[in-house]
């Protein structure tokens, strides 16, 4: 599988987004995947469905919204979106400042979630990810994700 950095299209990144709440934030993360050509627009609805059954807030200000199993058929290629909310978003009672949207074919989302979790468990990398403000720096952070094929 590609490094996380290779899954990030410049069209799927927003460092200064604003959302009224969790659902709007999920839509922004999903629409970023649509803008990158990674998914059909219907995938965004499956991301909202997923959130109702399994909350995607993982802690430390980060949520990782992704679609349901039914949404897999709407995925063209594995991809990530990165949306920062400088003012934060209420995410089910937690304050999220970053949403990293995931689109993956097959069971690829499991590996992507795992690799993102490992990255975020490193306090320094997690802090850098929350503070990053340009695409090259973001890609550098995501490139150091422990994938074997770099």
TACOR-V861888 format. One record per run of one state. SS is the DSSP state (a for helix, b for strand, c for the rest). FROM is the first residue (numbers start at 1). LEN is the number of residues. If there is no record, write none. Layout:
SS_FROM_LEN, SS_FROM_LEN
This chain:
c_1_3, a_4_4, b_8_7, c_15_7, a_22_14, c_36_3, b_39_1, c_40_3, a_43_11, c_54_3, b_57_3, c_60_2, b_62_2, c_64_2, b_66_1, c_67_2, a_69_6, b_75_1, c_76_3, b_79_13, c_92_2, b_94_10, c_104_4, a_108_14, c_122_1, a_123_9, c_132_3, a_135_9, c_144_7
